[in-house]
Amino acid sequence: MPDGVIEPKRGRKFDQVLAGARQVFLDDGFEGASVDEIARAAGVSKATLYSYFPDKRMLFMEVARTECARQAENAMDTIDMDADVAQVLHRIGHEIVAFITSRFGKRIFRTCVGESDRFPELGREFYDSGPKLVRDKIVGFFQIAIGRGELQIDDLTLAADQFHELCKADIFPRVVFNMTEEFTDAERKRVVDGAVAMFLARYGT
C-alpha cells in the first residue's frame, strides 16, 4: 500500500464489504484474516472486494476508522450535556471505559500497535476517528460547564486528555498486557468514580 491515506471507492456493496470485514477482523485479528474469508463473510467475490480495497490493510483501516467514528459519535450523542457536570463526567467516563474494554477496542489497539512500523497511517487514522473525536466533544462540554460556572480550566485540551487518562487507570494496562479479559461493573465504577473525583478536585469550582 502506498504511503498516505487513500480514499476507497464507494459503491453499492461498500457497506456490505465493511460489515463482513469487521466480523472477520474481530474473529481472526488482522494477521489471521484472509481475503477469501472476508469475501465469503461479505457475500461478494474477491474481484468485487479488490475493486473497493486494493489490499487488506487499506480495508482494515477503513473498518477501524468507520467503527471508531460510529462508536464515538453514538456514545457522545447519548449524553445530556446540559446535566450536572459530575453526572456528565460519569457518563463520559463509563463510555471511555466501555470502549477500551470492548472486544473491538482491544483488537483495534493491539493491531495499531503491532502494525505501527509498517502501517503508521493506521495509527493516525485511529486517533483522528476515535480519541481525537472524543477529546473534541469533551472540550465542547468543558466550554459549556465553564460558561455555567461549574469548571475553571485554562488549557481545555490538556484537561480533556487528563480526564481520558484518569479513566484508563488500572484497567488499560491490564488490557494492553492481556491480563484481564472481562471487568466487573464494580471495577469500572471504581475507576470512573475516582477519575471524576480527582478531576473535579482540580478543576471544579
C-alpha positions in Angstrom: 0.0 0.0 0.0 1.4 3.5 -0.8 2.2 5.9 1.9 -0.6 8.2 3.0 -4.3 7.6 3.2 -6.2 6.6 0.0 -9.9 7.1 0.0 -11.6 3.8 -1.0 -14.0 3.7 -3.9 -17.7 4.0 -2.8 -20.3 1.8 -4.4 -23.4 -0.3 -3.9 -21.7 -3.1 -1.9 -19.3 -0.9 0.1 -21.2 -1.2 3.4 -21.6 -4.9 2.8 -17.9 -5.4 2.4 -17.2 -3.4 5.5 -19.6 -5.4 7.6 -18.1 -8.7 6.5 -14.6 -7.4 7.1 -15.4 -6.1 10.5 -16.7 -9.6 11.6 -13.6 -11.4 10.3 -11.1 -9.0 11.7 -12.8 -9.3 15.1 -12.8 -13.1 15.0 -9.3 -13.7 13.5 -7.4 -10.5 14.0 -5.5 -8.6 11.3 -2.9 -11.3 10.5 -5.3 -14.2 10.8 -7.9 -12.7 8.5 -7.8 -13.9 4.9 -9.2 -12.1 1.9 -11.1 -15.2 0.9 -12.8 -15.4 4.3 -13.6 -11.7 4.2 -15.2 -12.1 0.8 -17.2 -15.0 2.0 -18.4 -13.2 5.1 -19.4 -10.1 3.0 -21.2 -12.2 0.4 -19.1 -10.8 -2.5 -16.5 -12.0 -4.9 -12.8 -11.4 -4.4 -12.8 -9.3 -7.5 -15.6 -7.1 -6.0 -13.7 -6.8 -2.7 -10.5 -5.8 -4.5 -12.4 -3.2 -6.6 -13.1 -1.4 -3.3 -9.9 -2.1 -1.4 -6.7 -3.0 -3.2 -5.2 -4.6 -0.1 -6.1 -6.0 3.3 -4.5 -3.2 5.3 -6.5 -0.5 3.5 -9.6 -2.4 4.3 -8.7 -2.8 7.9 -8.0 0.9 8.2 -11.4 1.8 6.8 -13.1 -0.7 9.2 -11.2 0.9 12.1 -12.0 4.4 11.0 -15.6 3.8 10.4 -16.3 1.9 13.5 -14.3 4.2 15.8 -16.2 7.2 14.5 -19.5 5.5 14.8 -19.0 4.3 18.4 -17.6 7.7 19.4 -20.5 9.6 17.9 -23.1 7.3 19.3 -21.6 7.3 22.8 -21.3 11.1 23.0 -24.7 11.7 21.4 -26.5 9.8 24.2 -25.1 12.1 26.9 -27.1 15.1 28.0 -24.5 17.9 28.0 -26.9 20.1 30.0 -26.9 17.8 33.0 -24.9 18.4 36.2 -21.1 18.4 35.5 -20.4 15.4 37.7 -23.2 13.4 36.0 -21.9 14.2 32.5 -18.3 13.3 33.5 -19.5 10.0 34.9 -21.3 9.2 31.7 -18.3 10.1 29.6 -16.0 8.1 31.8 -18.2 5.0 31.5 -18.3 5.3 27.7 -14.5 5.6 27.6 -14.1 2.5 29.8 -16.7 0.6 27.8 -14.7 1.3 24.5 -11.3 0.4 25.8 -12.5 -2.9 27.3 -14.7 -3.8 24.3 -13.7 -6.6 22.0 -13.4 -4.2 19.1 -11.5 -1.6 21.1 -8.9 -4.1 22.3 -8.5 -5.6 18.9 -8.0 -2.3 17.1 -5.5 -1.0 19.7 -3.4 -4.1 19.5 -3.4 -4.1 15.7 -2.5 -0.4 15.6 0.5 -1.0 17.9 1.6 -4.2 16.1 1.4 -2.6 12.6 2.7 0.8 13.6 6.1 0.4 11.9 4.8 -0.9 8.6 1.5 0.9 8.6 1.9 4.3 10.5 -1.1 5.9 8.9 -3.4 3.4 10.6 -2.4 4.8 14.0 -3.1 8.4 12.8 -6.5 7.4 11.3 -7.4 5.5 14.5 -6.5 8.6 16.6 -8.4 11.1 14.4 -11.5 9.0 14.2 -11.7 7.9 17.8 -9.7 9.5 20.6 -9.4 12.9 19.0 -13.1 13.0 18.2 -14.0 12.2 21.8 -11.5 14.8 23.0 -13.1 17.5 20.8 -16.5 16.6 22.2 -15.2 16.7 25.8 -13.7 20.1 25.2 -17.0 21.3 23.9 -18.7 20.1 27.1 -16.0 21.9 29.2 -16.8 25.1 27.4 -20.5 24.7 28.4 -19.6 23.9 32.0 -17.2 26.8 32.2 -20.0 29.1 31.0 -22.2 27.8 33.7 -19.5 28.4 36.3 -19.1 24.7 37.1 -15.5 24.3 35.9 -12.4 26.6 35.8 -9.9 25.4 33.1 -7.2 27.3 31.3 -5.9 24.5 29.0 -9.0 22.7 27.7 -7.3 20.1 25.5 -4.9 19.2 28.3 -7.8 18.8 30.8 -9.6 16.6 28.3 -6.6 14.4 27.8 -6.1 14.2 31.6 -9.6 13.1 32.2 -9.3 10.5 29.5 -6.1 9.1 31.1 -7.7 9.1 34.5 -10.5 6.9 33.2 -7.8 4.4 32.0 -6.2 3.9 35.4 -5.6 0.3 36.3 -7.9 -1.0 33.5 -5.9 0.0 30.5 -2.6 -1.6 31.5 -4.4 -4.9 32.2 -6.0 -4.7 28.7 -2.7 -3.9 27.0 -0.8 -6.8 28.6 -3.8 -9.1 28.1 -4.0 -9.8 31.8 -7.8 -9.5 32.1 -10.5 -10.2 29.5 -13.6 -9.1 31.5 -14.1 -6.3 34.0 -16.9 -6.2 36.6 -19.2 -3.3 36.9 -17.6 -2.6 40.3 -14.1 -2.4 38.8 -15.4 0.0 36.1 -17.3 2.1 38.6 -14.2 2.3 40.9 -12.1 3.8 38.2 -14.6 6.2 36.8 -15.7 7.4 40.3 -12.0 8.1 41.1 -11.4 9.9 37.8 -14.4 12.2 38.3 -13.5 12.9 41.9 -9.9 13.8 41.1 -10.8 15.8 38.0 -13.3 17.9 40.0 -10.9 18.4 42.8 -8.5 20.0 40.3 -10.9 21.9 38.0 -14.3 22.1 39.8 -15.3 25.5 41.2 
